[in-house]
Amino acid sequence: MVLSGGEYILINVLDREQFDSGHIPTSINIPLDSGDFDGRIRKAAPKKNSKILVYCTNYCETSVRGAKRIVAMGYTDVSRYEGGMKDWEEANLPIEKS
């Protein structure tokens, strides 16, 4: 996915049910509370300099915690989409449902 100037790996940190109800196309669902969050992040982004964009529903704490955890794993280019799905939907951007 390309968002304002670069290729990003989009990580949705919500639970599977919320992800299935609507998510940004090409995003990967890795719930923050999943038992293998770190392993799944490493698989989705094998390079520590991968551009990673973490998001959740809106201005929620879950994406903050997820981004901090990914940075703690040694990733160097981690951002958070503060508006999350709420902002995305309000902009009438495409949404996928599972």
Buried (B, 14 or more C-beta within 10 A) or exposed (E): EEEEEEEBBBBBBBBEEBBEEBBBEEBBBBBBEBEEBBEBBBEBBEEEEBBBBBBBBBEBEBBBBBBEBBBEBEBEBBBBBEBBBEBBBEEEEEEEEE
